[in-house]
Amino acid sequence: MEKFSYETNGYNRSEVNQFISDVIKETEVILSRVKTQNIQIQELKKELNHYKNMKSTIDDAIIKSTSTGEEIRRIAREESDIIIDNARHNASRIVNEALLKAEKINQQRDLLEKNMKIFKRKLKLIMEQQMAVVEEIEILELEE
């Protein structure tokens, strides 16, 4: 606290007036600084709200992207299950068709073997008949 000098009617007026003037100036500077700081505080609050809104939007986007990712994985699993089921079904069908073809080929082979035996028997019979004819011709030639 500042001390003033005394005069006849009290404190020195010029010192008091100077002190009051200095206090007013300091008060005005402080008020100006407070006003500027209040403006800055308001701007910072707006900026903070803006960032809070951005964070909320980002959080929502992350939640949505997470659920979307999970949905995509679920759909991919379902599609892969369908593809695998179709592949198993097609594999079973292909194996069954191959077994049927193999059975048909075996039947054809059996038929061919049977026909070949018949053909050999007939050929052998024809050759025996031809040999008999040749022998008869030889006998006739010898008799002549």
Summary of the structure (lengths in Angstrom):
residues: 144
radius of gyration: 59.0
end to end distance: 176.3
largest distance: 196.7
contacts: 277
relative contact order: 0.03
helix: 91%
strand: 3%
